[in-house]
């Protein structure tokens, strides 16, 4: 679907329900590790194969899955091709960017079953949509339409149809892949680590990462390409 430097993980469910199985989770963890370790892999995209993105996890799914996606140093995109409920939405929220088809619905409904989210929703959802909206979704189980989710900040890009979803997702991937890979990773690092810092600490982190970037070959190539009015050839070094 994308350029070779983007790894795409497609969730293909063995049964009628779009539930992630333990075996699928093991494979997903392997893919995340491979993307982290492969210098040629610049980003990871996750999408569903059927009518839904993911509407839950089966019992026994490795608890490390969602957090492993969240801490991947390279950019990640969740391509929400249909409904994303419960743990499926928690998985999508662990990605950096979410592209959703307009017909998708997004919900956290574990409380209806006497359970609670335990793959990060109570922490990530308020950071994305604010505490009030997050509590409304979790306490009432309200399902958001994709356009409402975008207005709240839960969805980053909206697509009108499946063909449009492919087009928009491709545009997002191409934009990310056109950027210097080291600078991209450092920006992600600064943003995510900054959540747990004071403003002063976060700015200091940004300054330190900026200073580090100045020592790289990619930074020098970016300057040369600008002066020569050509497209830079970044090599991730």
Secondary structure, 3 states (H helix, E strand, C coil): CCCCCEEEEEECCCCCCCEECHHHHHHHHHHHHHHHHCCCCCEEEEEECCCCCECEECCCCCCCHHHHHHCCCCEEEEEECCCEEHHHHHHHHCCCEEEEECCCEEECCHHHHCCCCCCCHHHHHHHHHCHHHHHHHHHHCCCEEHHHHHHHCCCCEEECCHHHHHHHHHHHHHHHHCCCHHHHHHHHHHHHHHCCCCHHHHHHHHHHHHHHHCCCHHHHHHHHHHHHCCCCCCCCC
